[in-house]
Amino acid sequence: MPEQRPDETGPVGERRVQGRPAVPPSRPRQTPPPAQQPVHHRTEQIDLRAGFPPVRNETTEIDLSQGLPAGLPLPPRRSRQGRRLGLDVGTVRIGVALSDPTGTLASPLETVERRRDGGDLDRIAALVEEHEVTEVIVGEPRHLSGASGASAREARAYSRSLAGRIGSVPVHLVDERLSTVTAAGSLRANGLDSRAQRPVIDQAAAVVILQAYLDAQRGRS
């Protein structure tokens, strides 16, 4: 029987293995945290055996007779895209001008002869459809004082008749007190005899009317 040495025995009389450290004491086992209880949301039962319940769409009336309510946010105004048609309405001829698709530059288009059977209205309505015009601008001739005369009344009546032919395309009246004078001066500056170029003057006057409207719209936007 081999001799045992006191230094080779452990604290409880167990024999230690030579060259190996003593086994460390075990750590206490940690208790896992309790599982979270599920959250229950209260629901209501709906009996659909008789079909879906009726849906009520209620609206509130807002009185706008005194203007828009204070503090009401409005979306930014967007410029209307598309070609515009400008008209210089005379008793014998109508000068017609057309803008580019972006509504920036007006150019002369043609001169339409006035007809008692309304053929001139048919021609202008055809131009609106052909060029996909989004707005028609009619010059309203006024006196220098701003008062309306027979020519202004004639332009307003023509605008109403045209509006009945072109459906949803809006027709606008704009002040054109000096459009013909401006057009004649421009023609003279380019070496053209205004008296021999009456149809050209009508178109040039329509260009002045339409360009003034386009410039004003860009300034507002």
Buried (B, 14 or more C-beta within 10 A) or exposed (E): EEEEEEEEEEEEEEEEEEEEEEEEEEEEEEEEEEEEEEEEEEEEEEEEEEEEEEEEEEEEEEEEEEEEEEEEEEEEEEEEEBBBBBBBBBEEBBBBBBBEEEBEEBBBBBBBEBEEEEEBBEBBBEBBEEBEBBBBBBBBBBEEEEEEEEBBEBBBEBBEEBBEBBEEBEBEBBBBBBBBEBBBEBBEEEEBEBEEBEBBBBBBBBBBBBBBBBEEBEEEE
